[in-house]
């Protein structure tokens, strides 16, 4: 349950960042807002990578 929760949180963070970036591109906003939207995508991707690594390590033990 804990593994599924951490994976879903990571995917949610990525989806939120994509939503912000796509909204700002669609609205024609400044580059700074697009970069602000990409920050959660990067953080979510790192979090997802770490969560997947933890799941793989737990399965080996």
Protein Blocks (a to p, Z undefined) as FASTA:
>chain_A
ZZmmmmmmmmmmmmmmmmmmmmmmmnopafklmmmmmmmmmmmmmmmmmmmmmmmmmmmZ
Z
